[in-house]
Amino acid sequence: MNKSIIVSDVGGTNGRFAIAEYSDMDQKPQLHSIQVLSCKKYPSFSDMLADYLDQITIDIPQIARFAVAGEMTSKQGNLWHFNWDIQARDLKKRFGFRRVKLMNDYEALVKVIPYLTDADLLTLTPFKKGLKKAPYSVFGVGSGFGAAIGIPRKSGPKVVSTEIGHTSFAPKTDLEKDLLNYLSKNMDHISIETLLSGPGIVRLHHYIMQRDNIITEEKTAPEITLSAEQKTDDQCVKTVNLFLSILASVAGDIAIAQGARAGLYIGGGIIPKITNMINADSFLEKFNDKGPMRPYAEKIPVHIITADMPALLGAAILKRKDKDTEDFS
């Protein structure tokens, strides 16, 4: 059997597209013809997809599985960051696909977890395995904050999508309490995503700058993290340290709230790029600081997903019972 489908992982900044090839349904598919396109250059998802298809030189597959950051069903959804309305039926009509399935990007990330190896993960805990057959949580920081739960099953994980990124930020330190007071002057709701996202890093940097009474040119999130990594700007270092402190505490909240006793997996576009700034001991102390639930949290393995484009591969994960495989006989 040699079959192929087209897949995507589209977030708030970039759209990643590829062709997935299958030699056996029980094996991990192979991706090729990978391209990364900037979302802001296109007026719609279908226009970005059309550009990708114009650039590939092979026959276009008739089956498509598109992972998109937004509120998605298998037939329709919306990319929040650009207000792109996406309809499976419209894509089938425009491009001649026989089947189109839409999914949230964190659904795709949940699906790829069983296929990741130790080489695809940076494990912060001194142990790698959690409770067998228990749920696991996946979240990530990028243009926004996404999260989902994976519940193991023989046929592949059942995905429970969540909107935990929009829950309220709970400060733990005096610095974080002051941050909350500062942001509350101009914002009605301070969520996790308000701080743990690309725009969130910029907000944290603004706070640090005013706290230190420093006026300078505004920096983007990549510029802030790069300056922090290179230690060329004290305020950027403080910003990223505050970001990581909040991240660790939120990660622990998610793990115990979602019963992620099989493990917590952190992905997205930002965290894997700044792993050299994460002190595992400091991170785990904040992760485990959950009062009477500390012993519970201490048993949960914490991993950072370092694999390249894991959600793109996750969008391609098929099982024999999937309708898409009916064309693979």
C-alpha positions in Angstrom: 0.0 0.0 0.0 1.3 3.4 -1.0 -1.2 6.2 -0.5 -0.9 9.9 0.2 -2.9 12.7 1.7 -2.3 16.4 2.1 -2.0 17.8 5.7 -1.6 21.2 7.4 -0.8 22.8 10.7 -1.9 26.4 10.6 -1.4 28.7 13.6 -1.6 32.4 14.3 1.7 33.1 12.4 2.5 30.4 9.9 0.8 27.7 7.9 2.7 24.5 7.5 1.7 22.1 4.7 3.0 18.7 3.6 2.2 15.5 1.7 2.0 12.4 4.0 2.9 9.1 2.5 1.7 5.8 3.9 3.3 2.4 3.3 1.5 0.6 6.1 -1.3 1.9 8.4 0.5 0.7 11.5 3.6 2.7 10.7 4.3 6.4 11.1 3.6 8.3 7.8 6.5 10.0 6.1 6.1 13.7 5.3 7.6 15.4 2.2 7.0 18.6 0.1 6.9 20.6 3.3 6.4 24.3 3.0 5.9 27.0 5.6 3.8 30.0 4.6 3.2 33.3 6.4 -0.5 33.6 7.2 -0.6 37.4 7.1 0.2 37.3 3.4 -3.2 35.7 2.5 -6.8 36.8 2.8 -8.1 33.3 3.5 -7.0 29.7 4.3 -8.1 28.5 0.9 -5.8 31.1 -0.8 -2.9 30.0 1.2 -3.7 26.4 0.4 -3.9 27.3 -3.3 -0.5 28.9 -3.2 1.0 25.7 -1.6 -0.7 23.5 -4.2 0.6 25.7 -7.1 4.2 25.1 -5.8 4.2 21.4 -5.5 5.1 19.3 -8.5 3.3 16.0 -7.7 -0.3 15.0 -8.2 -2.5 16.5 -5.6 -3.9 13.9 -3.2 -7.7 13.6 -3.0 -7.8 13.3 0.8 -7.0 16.3 3.1 -6.7 16.6 6.8 -6.1 20.2 8.0 -5.2 21.1 11.6 -6.0 24.8 12.4 -5.6 26.9 15.5 -9.2 27.7 16.3 -12.6 26.4 17.3 -12.9 23.5 14.8 -15.2 20.6 14.0 -14.5 18.0 11.4 -16.5 20.1 8.9 -16.0 23.7 9.7 -14.1 26.2 11.9 -12.5 29.6 12.2 -8.9 30.6 12.6 -9.3 33.2 15.3 -6.2 35.2 14.7 -7.3 36.2 11.2 -11.1 35.5 11.4 -10.8 33.0 8.6 -14.0 31.0 8.1 -13.1 27.5 6.9 -15.6 25.1 5.5 -14.7 21.5 4.4 -17.4 21.5 1.7 -16.0 24.7 0.2 -12.5 23.2 0.1 -13.8 20.0 -1.5 -15.6 22.1 -4.2 -12.6 24.4 -5.0 -9.8 21.9 -5.0 -11.7 18.7 -6.0 -10.8 16.8 -2.8 -12.8 13.6 -2.2 -12.5 13.9 1.6 -11.6 16.8 3.9 -11.3 16.6 7.6 -10.7 19.7 9.8 -9.3 19.5 13.4 -7.9 21.8 16.0 -4.1 22.0 16.0 -3.9 20.6 19.5 -6.0 17.6 18.5 -3.2 16.9 16.0 -0.6 17.4 18.7 -2.3 15.0 21.1 -2.5 12.3 18.3 1.3 12.5 17.7 2.4 12.0 21.3 2.4 8.1 21.1 4.7 8.4 18.1 7.3 10.6 19.8 10.6 9.1 21.0 13.1 10.2 23.6 14.9 12.0 20.9 11.8 14.2 20.3 11.5 15.2 23.9 13.4 17.2 26.5 12.3 15.7 29.9 12.6 18.0 32.9 11.7 15.5 35.5 14.3 12.8 36.6 11.8 10.2 35.3 10.2 9.8 31.9 7.2 7.5 32.5 4.0 8.3 34.3 1.0 6.2 35.2 0.2 3.8 32.4 -3.2 4.3 30.6 -3.8 7.5 32.5 -4.7 10.8 30.6 -1.9 13.1 29.4 -2.1 16.8 28.8 -0.6 18.8 25.9 -0.3 22.5 25.8 1.7 25.1 23.9 2.6 28.7 23.7 2.7 30.6 20.4 0.6 33.4 19.0 -1.9 32.1 21.6 -2.2 29.4 24.2 -3.6 26.0 23.2 -4.3 22.9 25.2 -5.9 19.5 25.0 -6.1 16.2 26.8 -5.3 12.8 25.4 -7.1 9.7 26.8 -5.3 6.5 25.8 -7.4 3.9 23.8 -6.4 0.9 21.8 -7.6 2.6 18.6 -5.6 5.7 19.4 -6.0 8.6 21.9 -9.4 10.2 22.4 -8.9 13.9 22.3 -10.6 16.3 24.6 -10.2 19.9 23.5 -10.0 22.6 26.1 -9.9 26.4 26.5 -7.9 26.5 29.6 -5.8 29.3 28.2 -8.7 31.6 28.8 -8.9 30.8 32.5 -7.9 33.5 34.9 -4.2 34.1 35.8 -3.5 33.4 39.4 -0.3 35.2 40.7 1.9 33.3 43.1 4.7 35.9 44.0 4.7 39.5 45.0 6.1 40.4 41.5 3.2 38.5 39.8 0.7 40.2 42.1 2.1 43.6 41.1 2.0 42.5 37.4 -1.7 41.6 37.8 -2.5 45.0 39.3 -0.6 46.8 36.5 -2.5 44.9 33.8 -5.8 45.3 35.5 -5.7 49.0 35.0 -6.4 48.6 31.3 -7.8 45.0 30.9 -11.0 43.5 32.4 -9.8 39.8 32.2 -6.2 38.7 32.7 -6.0 35.1 31.4 -3.2 32.7 31.1 -3.0 33.5 27.4 -2.7 37.2 28.2 0.8 36.4 29.5 1.7 33.0 28.0 1.8 33.9 24.3 3.8 35.9 21.9 1.8 39.1 22.7 2.0 38.1 26.3 5.8 38.3 26.3 5.6 41.8 24.9 3.1 42.7 27.7 5.6 41.3 30.3 8.4 43.3 28.7 6.3 46.5 28.9 5.7 45.8 32.6 9.3 45.2 33.4 10.3 48.3 31.5 8.0 50.6 33.4 8.9 48.9 36.7 12.5 49.6 36.1 11.7 53.2 34.8 13.4 52.5 31.4 12.2 53.9 28.1 13.5 52.3 24.9 12.2 51.1 21.6 9.5 48.4 21.7 10.7 44.9 21.0 8.9 42.0 19.4 8.6 38.7 21.2 11.4 37.0 19.1 13.7 40.0 19.8 13.0 39.8 23.5 13.7 36.1 23.8 16.8 36.4 21.6 18.2 39.3 23.7 17.4 37.3 26.8 19.1 34.2 25.5 22.2 36.2 24.5 22.1 38.1 27.8 22.5 41.4 26.0 19.5 43.2 27.7 18.8 42.9 31.5 15.1 43.8 31.0 14.7 41.0 28.4 16.3 38.5 30.8 13.9 39.6 33.6 11.0 39.3 31.2 11.8 35.8 30.1 12.5 34.7 33.7 9.1 36.0 34.7 7.5 34.3 31.7 9.1 31.0 32.7 8.1 31.3 36.3 4.4 31.8 35.3 4.7 29.0 32.8 5.9 26.5 35.4 3.1 27.4 37.8 0.5 27.2 35.1 1.9 23.9 33.9 1.4 22.4 37.4 -2.2 23.8 37.5 -3.0 22.2 34.2 -1.4 18.8 35.2 -3.5 18.4 38.3 -6.7 20.0 36.9 -6.7 17.6 34.0 -5.4 14.5 35.9 -2.4 14.2 33.5 -0.8 11.4 35.4 0.6 9.9 32.2 2.6 13.1 31.6 2.5 16.7 30.6 3.8 17.7 27.1 4.7 21.3 26.3 4.9 22.4 22.6 4.1 25.4 20.6 6.3 27.8 18.7 8.1 29.5 21.7 9.1 27.1 24.5 11.1 24.6 22.4 13.2 27.6 21.2 14.2 28.7 24.7 14.9 25.4 26.4 18.4 26.5 27.2 17.0 29.2 29.5 14.9 26.7 31.5 16.4 25.6 34.8 14.8 22.2 35.4 15.1 22.4 39.2 13.5 25.9 39.4 10.8 24.9 37.0 9.8 21.8 38.8 9.8 23.5 42.2 7.1 25.9 40.9 5.4 23.1 39.0 5.1 21.0 42.2 4.1 23.9 44.5 0.5 22.9 44.7 -0.1 22.6 48.5 -1.6 19.3 49.5 -1.4 18.1 45.8 2.4 18.3 45.8 2.9 14.5 46.0 0.4 14.1 43.1 2.3 16.7 41.0 5.7 15.2 41.8 4.7 11.9 40.1 3.9 13.6 36.8 6.6 13.6 34.1 7.1 16.9 32.3 8.3 16.9 28.7 9.1 19.7 26.2 8.4 18.6 22.6 11.5 19.4 20.6 10.5 17.5 17.4 10.2 19.6 14.3 6.6 20.3 13.2 5.0 17.6 15.4 1.4 18.8 14.8 1.9 18.6 11.1 2.7 14.9 11.6 -0.2 14.5 14.1 -2.6 15.7 11.4 -1.5 12.8 9.3 -2.0 10.1 11.9 -4.6 7.7 10.6 -6.2 4.5 12.1 -7.7 1.7 10.1 -11.2 2.6 11.3 -10.9 6.2 9.9 -13.1 6.8 6.9 -10.1 8.2 5.1 -8.6 4.7 5.0 -11.5 3.4 3.0 -9.7 4.7 -0.1 -6.5 2.9 1.0 -7.7 -0.6 0.3 
